[in-house]
Structures are given as C-alpha cells and as structure tokens.
C-alpha cells in the first residue's frame, strides 16, 4: 500500500518537475556556450593587444613609427571584423536560446491544455 503511494508520489513529482529540469538544462547549455564565446573573444582581444604593445615597444626611430602607424589601420580593421563576428555569434546564440525556450513553452502548454 505504502509502496504504491510513494511510487505514485514519485512519478507525479518527476512529471511536475520535468519542465523545470528541461529549462535548467537549457539555461546551463546557453551559459556554457556564451562563456566559451566570451573566453575565446577575451583570448583573441588579449593576443591582439599584446601584439600591438610589442610592436609599439619596437619603435626606435621615425621610420619605425611610420611603419607602426601604417599597420594600425589593418589592425583596427581586423579588430572591427572580430567584434562583428563575435556579435553575430552572440545574436545567433540568443536566437537559438529564444527558439528553444519557445519550443519548450509550447510543449508544456500542450501537456497542460491538450488539443
């Protein structure tokens, strides 16, 4: 008797918590992907900055200064493109997360209000 009661209670609890578990897994996956994107971006930007600091430290005369300054446009263009790429990746991640949450919500509504 008690065994059936606890089994039913367990089954009902699992069924009620299932949407929360799915949502938590979805959020965890999203945080993991965004964190990886941020770490990669930080690494790339740090490497660019360090490269520029090294190049600036190599300036010894007017000729090397002119060379350094002429390279800055290329570096800024590369930095700008990297930022655009990272922004596009972040938008893609956000859209995917929104779509997944909408899908999860519609699935949960179907279980609550069967057609």
RAJO-V164552 format. One line per field, one symbol per residue. ss: DSSP state (h for helix, s for strand, l for the rest). phi: phi as a letter, one per 40 degrees, with the letter a starting at -180 (. if undefined). psi: psi as a letter, one per 40 degrees, with the letter a starting at -180 (. if undefined). A space follows every 50 residues. Layout:
# RAJO-V164552
ss->???
phi->???
psi->???
This chain:
# RAJO-V164552
ss->lhhhhhhhhhhhhhhhhhhhhhhhhhhhhhhhhhhhhhhhhhhhhhhhhh hhhhhhhllllhhhhhhhhhhhhhhhhhhhhhhhhhhhhhhhhhhhhhhh hhhhhhhhhhhhlll
phi->.ccccccccccccccccdcccccccccccccccccccccccccccccccc cccccccccbaccccccccccccccccccccccccccccccccccccccc ccccccccccccbcc
psi->ddddddddddddddddeddddddddddddddddddddddddddddddddd ddddddeehdadddddddddeddddddddddddddddddddddddddddd ddddddddddddgi.
